[in-house]
Amino acid sequence: MTQAKQVEWFEQWKMLEDDELFLFNDWIFPYTLDDFTDKKVLECGCGGGQHTSFIAPYAKNVTSVDLNTISIAKKRNEGSSNVSFYEADIATMDLGTTFDFVISIGVVHHTDDPDKTIANLKRHIKPGGKLILWVYSEEGNMLMKYIVEPFRKNILLNVSRKILLQLAQFITSIMYFPIYTVYLLPLKTLPYYHYFVNFRKLSYKRNVLNIFDKLNAPQVMFISQNHARSWLKDNEFDQIHISSYNNVSWRISGKKCQ
């Protein structure tokens, strides 16, 4: 079964965009944009096409797939002649070819079945090719899992995106006081301490996107380290890398065995 389309994502990327290159560089670590040079890259869940625009100047070609936002991504990348877009469910797509890199940033944890999605992504990696993922972690996200998610599901489900954006702007604004006072103290045991270091690096507009994304996402699964590790079995991948990013997410990558 193909995952149903979710208009929430189209509305999000129509209103907002992610233009912070340093975040993308952090999320694909230990790889860099230079590693995409002259490579065939598959981006799974391209959203508004922001990450596509980062990769395209380096790659030989980029194939970007999304179920909900292809028209937005195409418009953002209309000047790139080496990018192709396909509207499809990344858990069931069959592109009939394999790639040097398969990358999915911030998407797998929003799918109906992350395990099924990962299995399909792996089928699109050529022998010796690389998989790069970034997903929300279960570890460090108790506030999100047990407070924000129930609030979203029970209160915000039928709220218009315009009102949701206003709420995200309000929440972002009031967060500035504690983050620029209490969280400037060297108290690294405070919840989300490392996450809020990034908050201070980002523009107000980008911080609003972070909050809006968490209030808007139709569904989310938080991935444990053991769950993440199960996606890259030793007989399938080597050069396996799994590291925490700001104690709220996992950076996951590996090289498919020959």
N, C-alpha and C positions, 0 to 999 in steps of 0.2 A: 504494500500500500504506500502511495506517495503521501508525504506530509501535506496537510491542508495549508493553503496560503494564509498568511497572517498580515492583515492590512496594517497592523501596528508598526511593522518594520518599514513599510513604504512611507507611512506618515512621519516616522522618526527621521529617516534619512532625507526626506523632502524638506524638513524644517531645520535639521542640524547636520553638521559634518565634523569629522575627526581629522584635524590637520596637524597633529602633533607627531612629527617624525621621530623624536627621541623615544616616545612610547613604543612605536612600532619596532624600533631598533632594540629596545629592551626586551620586547616580547619574543623576538625571533632569536635571541641569544641562545647558544653561542655562535650562531650564524650571523652574517652581516649582509647588507645589500650587495656588496661586492661578490658574494658567493653565488648570486643569481646571474652573474655576467655570462651572456651567451648561452643561457640555459632555457630549457622548456619548462615553464612553470604553470601549475594548476592552482588557482586560488578558489577555495571552497567556502562559499558564503561571503560574497564580496561587498554586501551592503551597498553603501552609496558610492563605492569605487575608490575610496580614498587610498586604501592600501594598494590597490591596482596601480594607482598613479605613482606610488613610491617605487614599485617593482619594475614597471614598464621601461624606464630609461636604461636599465641594466640587462634585462632578460632578452634572449633571442625572440621569444614570444610568450605571451601570457594568455591563458584561458581562464576566464573568470565566470563562476557559476553562482547563481542565486535564484531562489524561488520567488522572491517578492519585489526586488528593487532594480532589475536589470535596466529599465529605462533611465533611472537616475544615474546609475554607474556608467552607462554608455555616454550620457551627456557630459559627465565629468571628464571622461577620457577620450572625447571625440578627436583630439589631436594626436592620439597615439595609434600609429598604423600597425603595430605588432600585438594588438590586444583583440581577442575575440570574446564575446559574451554569449552565455547560454542560460536560458531559464529552465531550471531543473531542481529537483530535490537531491541534495548531495548524498543522501542515504541510498538512493536507488538509481542515480544516473549511470549511464554506460556510454562513455565518450569514445570507446573503440580504440583507444591508444593509451600509452603510458608516458610518464613525465619524469624529468630530472628532479623536480621539487614538487611536492604536494603540500600546500600550506593552508591552514585554517585557523584564523585568529578570532577568538571570542565568539565562536559560532556553535561548536559541537555541543556545548552544554545547554543550548537552546533547542536542540532537535528532539523529536519524539523518542528516539532510541539511540543514544550516543554510541553504544557498542556496535549496532548495525551500521551507523554512519562511519565509524572508524574502519570497520571491515571493508566498506566500499571504497573509502579513501585509499586504503592500502592496496587494493586491486589496481589502482591507477598509478602506482609508483613502479618505475622500471627497476630491474635489478641494479643495485648500486645507487639508486636514487634515494632522496631524503624526504622524510616526513617532518613537518614543523607544526606544532599545535600550541595554542594558548587557551587555557580553560580556567573557570573559577574553581577554587579549591574548597573542599568541605572543611578542611582544617583552617581555622581563623575566621570563619564566616558564620558563626552562630547567630550574631545579630541579624545578618541578612536572612538566614534560613528560618529563624524562629520568630522574628518580629517584622522585618520588612516584607518578606514573602506573604505571610498571612494577611498583612495590611493590604498589600496589592491585590490579593485574590478576593478578599472579602469586601473591600471598600472601593478600590480604584478600578475594578474590572470594566465598568461601564461609563467611566468618566471620559469626557472628550479629550483628545490630544492637546487641544488649546489650553484647557484648564490644567491638564497634567503638566504642561510646560510651565505654566504660572506657578504651580506648586513646586516644581523642581527649582525654579528661580528663587522662590522664597526659602526653601530648605538650604539651598546653596549659600544664600546671603547670610543666614543666621549661623552657618557653620564656620564662617570666617573668624568670629570672635574666639571660640575655644581653640581653633587651629593656630591662631596667631598669638595666643596667650599660653594656656596650659600646655599645649602640644609643642611649644618652643622649649619647654623644660626637658632636661635629659632623662626623661622617664620612659624608657623604651618598653616597659611592661604595659603601658596604656593601650587599650584596644585600638587597633588600626593606626598605631604610631607611625609605622613605615609607610603605610598608604597615604597618610596625611603629609608626609614629606613631599610626595608627588603633587598633592593638592596645591602646595605653595609654589610649585614650579609651573603650574598650568594657569591659563587665562580663566577669567570668570566664565566666559562662554564655554570653554572646554569642560570646566567643572560642572556646569549645568547639564551638559551632555551626559556626564557620568551619572548624575543623579537621575536624570530623565530615563536613561537606559535601564536603570534598576527598577524604576516604577512602571515602565512601559512594557518590558519583556513579557510576552504571553505565557512563557514557561521557562523554567531554569532548573538544572540539576547541578548540584555541587559535587565535584569529583574528588574522591579521596586519593591519597598518594598511591595506595595499593591498587585502586581501580585504574589510575593512570598507568601504573607499571604493567598492568595486565594487557594493555593495548600493544606493548612492544615486547613480544616474547623473544627470548634469546636465540631461538632457532630461526627467527624471522628477521631480526634486526641486530646490528652491532652499533658501536659508537653511540650508545643510548645515553641521553641526557635528560634528567628530570630535576628541575630546581624550582624552589618557591620564589615567587615574585611578590615582594612586599607583604608576605605572609597571608595573602588572600587569593593567590592563583598559582597555577602550575605552568611552567615552560617545559614542553615535552618535545623531544626530537630523537631521531635515529636514522641510521643508514640501512636500507633494505639489503639483506644478504644476497650475494650473487647467485 
